[in-house]
Amino acid sequence: MSALLAVLLGNKALLGFLASVIAALCWGAHQRLAGARAERGKLAAAEAAARAVAEQVQNDVGALPADAVQRS
């Protein structure tokens, strides 16, 4: 184990390559989380708009006189 660690830390080119790979993986994970956060925001906005329409429809139905309400 220590021999492997010595090889990894002793070779600057290999150490730089591994650092680049780790940085790329972390950047990809960050972008994935940012995309998920943005999607949740869009979904919340769409749900709020749908809720507003549903409340408006409910208010409109409640404002109708009893004889104008269509029974199914």
Buried (B, 14 or more C-beta within 10 A) or exposed (E): EEEEEEEEEEEEEEEEEEEEEEEEEEEEEEEEEEEEEEEEEEEEEEEEEEEEEEEEEEEEEEEEEEEEEEEE
